[in-house]
Amino acid sequence: MQQLISPLGAPVADPSDLESLAAVYAYPDQVNRGRPWLRANMVSGLDGGARLDGLSEGLSSDADKRIFGVLRALSDVVLVGAETVRAEGYRPARARREFAAARAAAGQSPAPAIAVVSRSLGFDLSAPLFTEPLVRTVVITVEDAAEERRREVAEVADVVLAGRGSVDLSAGVAALVERGWTRLLTEGGPRLLGQLAGAGLLDELCLSLAPLVTGGDAPRILHGAEMPDVQRMRLVSLIEQKGFLFTRYLRHLGSDDPVTPRS
């Protein structure tokens, strides 16, 4: 069984069809007017764990991977933490033939850029993420990062300086938007997502819920988040396939318009 329903229960699309999924997950129109929208794509088990055996892969499914690909194909840039890059063996985003015309019409590059948040710059610079991207990888780091290491990274990636001691995510996101990248997607990990939410930057959460109880000490999808207040979210779509639930929540601002942008 697989179906896509609205919060009211009305079928609205075919979840096996990429075009239908792209319509459901379309960014709000504000991105075409230079106003950014940051969505997160995460997966967890029923008990909240964001990893299985140390990785998110064990929680995924074919439908989850399909939606993962659609979300990337719609975005301008994918924001990810350095720990996740290392653990998950991140590679450059690839161009997808099915989305080539739509991306060209929207003025987007053939594939999204990958932007990595890192204070220490502890990367393998010979990895494909830095040697084979269609769009040059971006590294967001601190102003007081080791100068020699910064120079090494700058040879294979664009370096953005944001904050001292710890990365200023608001400044880092603003630097991406200055490049015209208003369709922002983050894939975490949990620590980065917690920091983004704590900074008030999260507009949307696309959460895949696996029908698994994993136990263990895996972090939640927001790890160590210091939230100034509880952030209410509004459910706008729900896909079910083989017991997996694929949810889409938007920031709730106390109005009937779920895509009212943050200032």
N, C-alpha and C positions, 0 to 999 in steps of 0.2 A: 504494500500500500504506500502511496505517496501522494501528497496533496499540498496545495498552498492555500491558506485561508487568511482572511482578514481577521482582526480582533473580534469582529462580529460573526465570524464563521462562514462567510460567503466565499466560495472558490473564485480566485481571480487570475490564475495563470497555471501554466504547465511547468513544473519544476525541472523537468528533464530537458527543457528547451532553453538554450543559452540566451536567445533574444528575449524570452519571457523573463528570465532571471535578471537580465540587464535592465529591463523596464522596472521591475520591482525594486532593484537596488540603485536606481538612478540617483545621482546627486541632486540636491535642490538647485533651482535655477540661479541662486545667488552666486554660485561659483563662476558663472558666465559674466558676472558683473564685478569680478575681482574680489569677492568676499569669500574667505576660506570656509571649508567644512571638513572637520576631522572625524573620521569614523575609525572604530577599532574592530578587528576581526579576531575572535578568540574561541577556544574550545575548552570544555571542561567535562568531567564526569558528573554523575548525579550528586556526589558528595562534595562537589566543588573543586576537586583537584584539577590543576591545569596541566599536569604532566602524568605520563605513565612510563615507568622505567626511565625517568629523567627527561623524556621527550614528549612533545605534543602529538607526534605521529601515531602513537598507540591509541589515541582517542579519536582519530579521524575515521572517515568513511569515504566512499566514492562520491556521495552527494556533497560532503563537506569539502572535498578537494575541488569539485566542480564550482561550488560557490566561491571558494578561495580564489580560483582562477578568474572568475567573473569580477570579483571585487578588485583584484589587481588590474584587470583589463580596463576598468573604468577609471582608475586613479592616475594622477600625475606623478605621485611620489609615494613610496612605501617607507615609513619611519619605523626603525627597529633598534632595539638595544644591542650593544656589543656582546653581551652574554648570550643572547639568543642567536646571534650570528655565528658565534663559535660553536655553541651546543648543537644547533640544527644544521650546520654546514651550509649556510646561505650562499646562494648563487645569484647572478643577475636575473632580473625579471626578463622574460622572453616576449618577443612580439608574437601575437596570436592572429592568424589569418582571419578568423571570424570577426575580429574587432578592428581590423586595419582601416576599413572605410570610415567607421564611426570616429575613430581616433583622429584620422586625418581631417575629417569635417569639423571636429572640435578644436583643431589646432594643436593636438597633442603629439608627442613623439611616438614612434612605433611601440615603445614599451615604457613603463614607468621607471623613474630613477629609484635607486635604493639609497636612503639616507640613514646612516648609522650614528647612534648616540654613544659616545665613548669619552670617558675622562682620561683613561690611561693610554689609549691608542694601542692596545695590545692585540694587534691583528697579524695574521699571516698575509703579507702584502703580495705574495705570489699566488694567492687563491683566485679563482675565476671572478669573484665579486669585484676584484680590482683590476684584473687583466683582460676580462672579456665582456664588459657591460656594453649594451647598445647605447645607454646614456651613462655618462661618467658618474661613478658612485660619489656620494657626498658624505663627509664625516663631520659631525657636529661635536666639537670638543670645547675645552676650557681655554681661556686666554693664558693660563699659567701651565699648560701642558709643556712637557720637555721640548725645548726648541728643536733639537736635532731630530727627534722623532716626528715632530710636526713637519719638518722639511721632507723627511722620507715619505710620509703619508701623502704630502702634497704632490709628489711625483706621480702618484697613481690615482688620486682622488681630489675632489674639490674640498677644501677645509674651511669650515665655518666656525668662527670663534664666538662663543656665547657663554658669558659668565666666568667667574673665577672660583676655583675650589670645587664647584659642582656645576653641571651644565644648566644654564638658564633656558628651560624648554620654551618659554614664551618667546624669547629672543631667537631661539633656533627655528621655531615654527615660522616666525615672522620673516626670517631670512629665506626660507623655502618659498613663502608666498611672494616675496619680492622677485623671485624668478618666474613668477606667473603660475606657480603650482598651487592652485586653490583646491584641487580635489586630493585631499590628504587621506592616507590610509595608514594605520599603525597595526602591526602584527605582534606588538608587545616586545619582549615578554612581560610577565606579570609586574616586575618592578618598574619598567618604563611606563606601562599603562597606569599603574598607581600614581606615578609622578605626574603624568599628563592629566589624569582626573583631578588630582589634588591642586593642580595649577588652573583648573577651570577651563581646560582646552578641549575636553571631550564632548563632541556634539552627538555622537551616535555609537551604539554598541551592537555589533552583529555577533551573537553568541551561539555557537553550536554546542548542543547538549547531548553528550553520548550516553546511551542507556547502560552505563557501567558504574559500579561502585568499586572504587579502587583502593580506598584506605591510604595508608602510608602518610608521608609528610610533604607531599607535593604542595606547592603554594597555590592559593586561590588566584583567579585571573587578575585581580588587583592585589599586589603584594606590598605590604608596608605603606599603603596609601594614607597620607595625612590629609584628610578631607576637612575643610573648614566647616562643612555642613553636609548633611545627606543630600545627594543629588537624585532627584526623582526622574524616572525615565518613563516613556510612553511606548507601549507595544504597538507596532504598525504592520508587522507581517509575521507569519509563522508557517514554516514548511515542516512537514513530517515525512520521514522516509525510514521504514524498517526500524522504528523505535527511536531514531535520532530526531531531535527537534532543532530547527534552525530559526533563530529568533532575530528580529530586528527592532531595536529600541532607539527612540530619539529622545534627546534632552527635552524634558517637560518644563515649560516656562510659565505655566499657569494660564495658558490660553488654549483655544481650539486649534491653533496653527502649530503643528508639531515641528515645522522647519523654520520657525522664527529664529534668525541668526543671533549669535552672541555678538556683542559690540566689539 
